[in-house]
Amino acid sequence: MRVYGIDFTSRPCKKKPIVCLECEFDGSTLRAGDLIKWDDFSGFEKFLIREGEWIAGIDFPFGLSRKFIENIGWPTTWKSYVDYVGSLKRSRFREILDEYKEYRQTGDKEHLRRADVSAGSISPQKQYGVPVAMMFFEGAPRILKSGVSVPGVLKGSPKRNVVEAYPGILAKRLIPRRPYKADVKKKQTPERQQARVDLFNKLTNGACFEDYGFTIEAESSICNDPSGDKLDTLLCAMQAAWAWSKKDDAFGAPIELDTLEGWIADPLICK
């Protein structure tokens, strides 16, 4: 089975491209292959419509919180509100998020989805720092338009499936409280390089076998990227492969899935 792990960005360019790792999965071993880089969204869009049977784990929030959607009065199905977001200009989407927060009390401005609470991830409304809101804005409408399936959320092509991935779940578990990546050069330290190596070694030495049910084969050179994007693609591919291994059981989606918000594919939070 062809499996992809994708580290997404809301403004792809040569310096910070969307990075995709192509893997092969036989049910017992996930084998990492070629890395692909897209300097703009056209490469990502072409990928989503490629023929054949495959599954991809993509690192950005596929949805917004139910609380936000209901409070703001947007359509209450994933397909309809993502379609609406796709009709907005980037600047207008930012304005809407800022206007929503303006008069709300501290602690009640940016809401978490159920999956964010379980995974320890940040609110998909967050625009600054790690701008996951803009990743949602650029990514989710493209997923909708491509005709892929998002298990439990969107029914599209049965051969082209995408799931939301979040590499932080694995990193926090295997190397807790150790930063392993940075886009800013001054933060690209030997300590973070060693953290990536330690994380990689744990992955390839079977530290996740009990939870994921398969082994990992990859080249250690994937650790040499100080941004961590390449290593993150492997973590995303692992989550996609796990989802594929559960394809006969709703791809591993949680029983109490909120189809408005979506879910993160990982055995540690989908029990």
C-alpha positions as CSV (number, residue, x, y, z in Angstrom):
1,M,0.0,0.0,0.0
2,R,1.3,3.5,-0.9
3,V,1.4,5.7,2.2
4,Y,2.3,9.4,2.3
5,G,3.2,11.7,5.2
6,I,2.9,15.4,4.5
7,D,4.3,18.3,6.5
8,F,2.1,21.2,5.4
9,T,2.6,25.0,5.4
10,S,0.2,27.8,4.7
11,R,2.7,29.7,2.6
12,P,4.8,27.2,0.6
13,C,8.0,28.6,-1.1
14,K,11.5,27.4,-1.9
15,K,12.7,28.2,1.6
16,K,9.7,26.5,3.3
17,P,8.0,24.0,0.9
18,I,5.3,21.5,1.6
19,V,7.3,18.3,2.2
20,C,5.9,14.8,1.3
21,L,7.4,11.4,2.2
22,E,6.4,8.5,0.0
23,C,6.3,5.1,1.8
24,E,5.3,1.5,1.2
25,F,3.3,-0.4,3.8
26,D,2.8,-4.1,3.7
27,G,0.9,-4.3,7.0
28,S,3.9,-5.2,9.1
29,T,6.6,-2.7,8.0
30,L,6.4,0.9,6.9
31,R,9.3,1.6,4.5
32,A,10.2,5.2,3.9
33,G,11.1,6.2,0.3
34,D,11.5,9.4,-1.6
35,L,11.0,12.9,-0.3
36,I,9.0,15.3,-2.5
37,K,8.9,19.1,-2.1
38,W,6.3,21.5,-3.4
39,D,7.2,25.1,-3.6
40,D,3.6,26.2,-4.2
41,F,0.1,24.8,-3.8
42,S,-0.2,23.4,-7.3
43,G,2.0,20.5,-6.5
44,F,-0.1,19.6,-3.5
45,E,-3.3,20.0,-5.5
46,K,-2.0,17.6,-8.2
47,F,-1.0,15.2,-5.6
48,L,-4.5,15.0,-4.1
49,I,-6.0,14.0,-7.5
50,R,-3.3,11.4,-8.4
51,E,-4.7,8.0,-9.5
52,G,-4.2,4.7,-7.7
53,E,-5.0,3.6,-4.2
54,W,-3.2,5.4,-1.4
55,I,-3.6,7.1,2.0
56,A,-1.9,10.3,3.3
57,G,-1.5,11.7,6.7
58,I,-1.3,15.5,6.5
59,D,-0.2,17.8,9.4
60,F,-2.8,20.5,9.7
61,P,-6.2,20.8,11.4
62,F,-8.9,19.6,9.0
63,G,-11.7,21.3,11.0
64,L,-12.6,24.0,13.5
65,S,-14.2,23.5,16.9
66,R,-18.0,22.9,17.2
67,K,-18.2,25.8,19.7
68,F,-16.7,28.3,17.3
69,I,-18.9,27.1,14.3
70,E,-22.1,27.2,16.3
71,N,-21.3,30.5,18.0
72,I,-20.4,32.3,14.7
73,G,-23.4,30.8,12.9
74,W,-21.6,29.0,10.1
75,P,-23.2,26.0,8.4
76,T,-23.2,22.9,10.7
77,T,-21.7,20.3,8.4
78,W,-18.0,19.9,7.7
79,K,-18.5,20.0,4.0
80,S,-20.7,23.1,4.0
81,Y,-18.5,25.3,6.4
82,V,-15.3,24.3,4.6
83,D,-16.9,25.2,1.3
84,Y,-17.8,28.5,2.8
85,V,-14.3,29.1,4.1
86,G,-13.0,28.3,0.6
87,S,-15.1,31.2,-0.8
88,L,-13.4,33.7,1.5
89,K,-10.2,35.7,0.9
90,R,-7.3,35.1,3.2
91,S,-7.6,38.6,4.7
92,R,-11.3,38.2,5.3
93,F,-10.8,34.9,7.1
94,R,-8.3,36.6,9.4
95,E,-10.7,39.4,10.1
96,I,-13.4,37.0,11.1
97,L,-11.2,35.2,13.6
98,D,-10.0,38.5,15.0
99,E,-13.5,39.9,15.3
100,Y,-14.7,36.8,17.0
101,K,-12.0,37.1,19.7
102,E,-12.3,40.8,20.3
103,Y,-15.0,40.9,22.9
104,R,-14.6,37.4,24.4
105,Q,-13.1,36.8,27.8
106,T,-9.5,35.7,28.2
107,G,-9.5,31.9,28.0
108,D,-12.6,31.8,25.8
109,K,-11.2,33.2,22.6
110,E,-9.6,30.3,20.7
111,H,-11.4,27.0,21.2
112,L,-10.1,23.4,21.1
113,R,-11.7,20.5,19.3
114,R,-12.1,17.2,21.2
115,A,-9.1,15.9,19.2
116,D,-7.0,18.9,20.2
117,V,-7.7,18.2,23.9
118,S,-6.7,14.5,23.5
119,A,-3.6,15.3,21.4
120,G,-2.4,18.3,23.3
121,S,-2.5,20.4,20.1
122,I,-3.3,24.1,19.9
123,S,-6.6,25.7,18.7
124,P,-7.2,25.6,15.0
125,Q,-8.2,29.3,15.4
126,K,-4.6,30.3,16.2
127,Q,-3.1,32.6,13.6
128,Y,0.2,33.6,15.2
129,G,3.3,31.6,16.2
130,V,2.3,28.4,14.6
131,P,-0.5,29.7,12.3
132,V,-2.6,26.5,12.2
133,A,-5.7,28.6,11.4
134,M,-4.1,29.6,8.1
135,M,-3.1,26.0,7.4
136,F,-6.7,25.0,7.8
137,F,-7.8,27.9,5.6
138,E,-5.4,26.8,2.8
139,G,-5.6,23.1,3.3
140,A,-9.2,22.0,4.1
141,P,-10.9,23.6,1.0
142,R,-8.3,22.0,-1.2
143,I,-9.1,18.6,0.3
144,L,-12.8,19.2,-0.2
145,K,-12.4,20.2,-3.9
146,S,-10.1,17.3,-4.7
147,G,-12.7,14.6,-4.2
148,V,-10.7,12.5,-1.7
149,S,-12.3,10.7,1.2
150,V,-11.7,11.9,4.8
151,P,-12.8,8.8,6.8
152,G,-15.7,9.6,9.1
153,V,-15.9,13.2,7.8
154,L,-16.2,13.3,4.0
155,K,-17.1,10.6,1.5
156,G,-15.2,10.9,-1.7
157,S,-13.0,8.5,-3.7
158,P,-12.7,5.1,-1.9
159,K,-9.2,4.8,-3.2
160,R,-7.8,8.2,-2.2
161,N,-8.0,8.7,1.6
162,V,-6.5,11.5,3.7
163,V,-6.4,11.7,7.5
164,E,-5.3,14.4,9.8
165,A,-1.9,13.8,11.3
166,Y,-0.2,15.4,14.3
167,P,3.5,14.5,14.7
168,G,3.6,16.1,18.2
169,I,1.8,13.1,19.7
170,L,4.7,10.8,19.0
171,A,7.4,13.4,19.8
172,K,5.9,14.2,23.1
173,R,5.6,10.6,24.1
174,L,9.1,9.4,23.0
175,I,11.2,12.5,23.8
176,P,9.1,14.5,26.3
177,R,9.9,18.1,26.9
178,R,12.8,18.0,24.3
179,P,12.4,20.4,21.3
180,Y,13.7,18.8,18.2
181,K,13.2,21.3,15.4
182,A,13.3,25.0,14.6
183,D,12.9,27.2,11.5
184,V,14.9,30.0,13.0
185,K,18.7,29.4,12.5
186,K,19.8,30.5,15.9
187,K,17.6,27.8,17.5
188,Q,19.0,25.0,15.3
189,T,21.2,23.7,18.0
190,P,23.2,20.5,18.5
191,E,20.8,19.6,21.3
192,R,17.9,19.7,18.9
193,Q,19.8,17.6,16.3
194,Q,20.5,15.0,19.0
195,A,16.8,15.1,20.0
196,R,15.9,14.3,16.3
197,V,18.4,11.4,16.3
198,D,17.0,10.0,19.6
199,L,13.5,10.2,18.3
200,F,14.4,8.5,15.0
201,N,16.2,5.7,16.8
202,K,13.3,5.0,19.1
203,L,11.0,4.9,16.1
204,T,13.2,2.5,14.1
205,N,14.0,0.4,17.1
206,G,10.4,-0.6,17.7
207,A,9.4,1.8,20.5
208,C,5.9,2.3,18.9
209,F,5.3,-1.3,17.8
210,E,2.9,-2.1,20.7
211,D,0.6,0.8,19.8
212,Y,1.0,0.9,16.0
213,G,1.5,-2.8,15.2
214,F,4.3,-2.4,12.6
215,T,8.0,-1.6,12.3
216,I,9.7,1.4,10.7
217,E,12.5,1.4,8.1
218,A,14.0,4.7,7.1
219,E,17.3,6.4,6.4
220,S,18.8,8.3,9.3
221,S,19.6,11.2,7.0
222,I,16.0,12.3,7.5
223,C,17.2,13.7,10.9
224,N,19.6,16.1,9.2
225,D,16.9,18.7,8.4
226,P,17.1,21.2,11.3
227,S,13.5,22.4,10.6
228,G,12.3,18.9,11.5
229,D,9.9,18.9,8.5
230,K,11.4,15.8,7.0
231,L,11.3,13.8,10.2
232,D,7.7,15.0,10.7
233,T,6.7,13.5,7.4
234,L,7.7,10.1,8.7
235,L,5.6,10.6,11.8
236,C,2.7,11.6,9.6
237,A,3.1,8.6,7.5
238,M,3.1,6.4,10.6
239,Q,-0.3,7.8,11.6
240,A,-1.6,7.3,8.0
241,A,-0.4,3.7,7.9
242,W,-2.0,3.0,11.3
243,A,-5.3,4.4,10.0
244,W,-5.0,2.2,6.9
245,S,-4.4,-0.9,9.1
246,K,-7.8,-0.1,10.7
247,K,-9.6,0.5,7.4
248,D,-12.1,-2.2,8.2
249,D,-12.9,-0.5,11.5
250,A,-13.7,3.0,10.3
251,F,-9.9,3.7,9.8
252,G,-9.6,3.8,13.6
253,A,-11.8,6.8,14.0
254,P,-13.1,7.4,17.6
255,I,-16.5,6.0,18.4
256,E,-17.7,9.4,19.6
257,L,-16.5,11.2,16.5
258,D,-17.7,14.7,16.1
259,T,-18.0,14.9,12.3
260,L,-18.1,18.7,12.4
261,E,-14.7,18.9,14.0
262,G,-12.9,16.0,12.5
263,W,-10.3,13.8,14.2
264,I,-6.5,13.0,14.4
265,A,-5.5,9.6,13.3
266,D,-3.4,8.1,16.1
267,P,-3.8,5.0,18.3
268,L,-2.8,6.9,21.4
269,I,-5.9,9.1,21.2
270,C,-8.4,7.0,19.3
271,K,-8.8,4.2,21.8
